[in-house]
Amino acid sequence: MLLPPLRAVQAALLLLAGASAGEEVYTWTDTDGVAHYTNDANTIPQRYRDKARTLDGAPVVPKEAAAAPVPPEGKPAGGEGAPKAAPARQAEPPLEESAPAPVPLSANEAAALDETGWRKRFQRSTERVRRAELTLERDQEQLKRVANQESYMVVDPYGRVMTAGQATALRMQVAEDERVLQEAREALHDLERLAAREAIPLEWRR
């Protein structure tokens, strides 16, 4: 039975409100100053657990999964004919920390660098950009897949299908990923300009 348009919109809003209220978004900042966001407190690395907060500033209280009751030997849980439980949603792996940002070179330090030093500088800067690109791509793909997770599916007032807490966390994470990537690219560009000023051979910059 199809709901009238107004009733359908109201139902969607109620669904969104219920899902949003039940899912917190948590954030913490790693040692390199990169912010991380998640809707699952148990994926926060232990060393950052004490510093993590909800978006409202409340401390994080991980929700440990309750132990499932063990059925008597020889009897299936739920009795005969009981429907099989739906598989649990697989938790997303914790986000990797970004590669540490190389400390900017001063003019004197740049003049004193030899070939090995320049090569290491460019390798680190290039690797930081590459990892930032991969992290952004991964989080963008996860955000696209959110709408396919039926148990968390909601519809927002604009008709977009998404999961409440997870989609919010991923959108914030993607924005942070974009910031980190932009910063990494600018650092590599600055290194290129410094190398050009010092007349560093192109083969040292690979």
C-alpha positions in Angstrom: 0.0 0.0 0.0 1.4 3.3 -1.1 1.4 6.2 1.4 0.1 9.6 0.3 3.0 12.0 -0.5 2.6 14.0 2.8 2.4 10.8 4.9 5.4 9.4 3.1 7.5 12.5 3.9 6.4 12.4 7.5 7.3 8.7 7.8 10.8 9.5 6.3 11.3 12.3 8.8 10.3 10.1 11.7 12.7 7.4 10.5 15.5 9.8 10.2 14.9 11.3 13.6 14.9 7.9 15.3 18.1 6.8 13.6 19.9 10.0 14.3 19.0 10.0 17.9 20.4 6.4 18.3 23.8 6.9 16.7 26.5 9.2 18.1 29.4 10.5 16.1 32.8 10.4 17.9 35.9 12.4 17.0 39.5 12.5 18.1 42.8 14.0 16.9 45.9 11.9 16.4 49.5 12.9 17.1 49.9 14.5 13.7 46.9 16.8 14.2 44.6 14.9 11.9 41.0 14.6 13.0 39.1 11.3 12.8 35.4 10.6 12.9 33.4 7.4 13.5 30.0 6.3 14.7 31.5 3.2 16.4 33.3 4.0 19.7 35.0 0.5 19.7 37.0 1.4 16.5 38.7 4.3 18.3 42.4 3.4 18.9 42.9 2.7 22.6 45.6 5.4 23.0 43.1 8.0 21.9 40.1 6.7 23.8 40.5 9.1 26.7 40.7 12.1 24.4 37.8 11.2 22.1 34.6 13.0 22.4 31.1 13.1 20.9 30.3 16.1 18.7 28.6 17.6 21.8 31.8 17.3 23.7 30.8 14.4 25.9 33.4 11.7 26.8 33.2 8.4 24.9 31.7 5.3 26.5 32.3 2.3 24.3 29.3 0.0 23.8 30.6 -3.5 24.4 28.6 -6.2 22.6 26.6 -8.3 25.1 27.5 -12.0 25.2 25.0 -14.2 23.3 23.3 -16.8 25.5 24.6 -20.4 24.9 21.7 -22.8 24.0 21.5 -26.2 25.7 23.6 -28.9 24.1 21.8 -30.4 21.1 19.2 -27.7 20.9 19.4 -24.8 18.4 18.9 -21.3 19.8 15.3 -20.1 19.5 13.8 -23.6 19.2 12.9 -25.6 16.1 11.8 -23.6 13.1 13.2 -20.4 14.5 14.3 -18.0 11.7 18.0 -17.5 11.3 19.4 -14.3 12.7 20.5 -11.8 10.2 24.3 -11.5 10.0 25.8 -8.7 12.1 27.0 -5.6 10.3 30.7 -5.9 9.8 32.5 -3.0 11.6 34.7 -0.8 9.5 38.4 -1.1 10.3 39.9 1.8 12.3 41.2 4.6 10.1 44.9 4.7 9.5 46.9 7.6 10.7 48.4 9.8 8.0 52.1 9.9 7.3 53.8 12.4 9.5 54.4 15.8 7.8 58.1 16.5 7.1 59.4 19.6 9.0 59.8 22.4 6.4 63.4 23.1 5.4 65.1 26.4 6.2 67.3 28.0 3.5 70.5 26.9 5.4 69.2 23.4 5.9 68.3 23.1 2.2 71.8 24.3 1.2 73.4 21.7 3.4 71.4 18.7 2.1 73.2 16.2 0.0 71.7 13.9 -2.7 70.5 11.3 -0.1 68.8 14.0 2.0 66.9 15.4 -1.0 65.8 12.0 -2.2 64.5 11.1 1.3 62.7 14.5 1.5 60.9 13.9 -1.8 60.1 10.3 -1.1 58.5 11.2 2.2 56.5 14.1 0.8 55.4 12.1 -2.2 54.4 9.1 0.0 52.4 11.5 2.2 50.4 12.7 -0.8 49.8 9.2 -2.1 48.5 8.0 1.2 46.3 11.0 1.6 44.8 10.3 -1.9 44.2 6.7 -1.1 42.6 7.5 2.3 40.2 10.1 0.7 39.3 7.6 -2.1 38.6 4.9 0.4 36.4 7.1 2.6 34.5 8.4 -0.4 33.7 4.8 -1.5 32.6 3.9 2.0 30.2 6.9 2.0 28.8 5.8 -1.3 28.2 2.3 0.1 26.3 3.5 3.1 23.0 3.6 1.3 23.3 -0.1 0.5 23.4 -1.2 4.2 19.7 -1.9 4.7 19.7 -2.2 8.4 20.9 1.4 8.7 19.0 3.0 5.8 17.2 6.2 6.4 15.9 9.0 4.1 16.6 12.6 4.9 14.2 15.6 4.3 15.8 16.0 0.8 15.1 12.5 -0.3 18.7 11.3 0.1 19.2 7.7 1.3 21.9 7.3 3.9 22.7 5.9 7.4 22.4 8.5 10.1 25.4 8.2 12.3 27.7 6.5 9.9 27.0 8.9 7.0 27.6 11.9 9.3 30.9 10.5 10.5 32.0 9.7 6.9 31.0 13.1 5.5 33.1 14.8 8.3 36.0 12.3 7.7 35.9 13.0 3.9 36.1 16.8 4.6 39.1 16.2 6.9 40.7 13.9 4.3 40.4 16.7 1.7 42.1 19.1 4.1 45.0 16.7 4.8 45.5 16.0 1.0 45.5 19.7 0.2 48.1 20.3 3.0 50.2 17.4 1.7 50.1 18.7 -1.9 51.0 22.2 -0.8 54.0 20.9 1.2 55.2 18.9 -1.8 54.8 22.0 -4.0 56.8 24.1 -1.6 59.6 21.5 -1.6 59.6 21.5 -5.4 60.0 25.3 -5.4 62.8 25.1 -2.8 64.6 22.5 -4.9 64.3 24.6 -8.0 65.7 27.6 -6.2 68.7 25.4 -5.0 69.1 24.0 -8.6 68.6 20.5 -7.4 68.7 17.9 -10.3 65.4 16.4 -11.3 66.6 12.9 -10.6 67.1 13.8 -6.9 63.4 14.6 -6.7 62.1 11.1 -7.3 
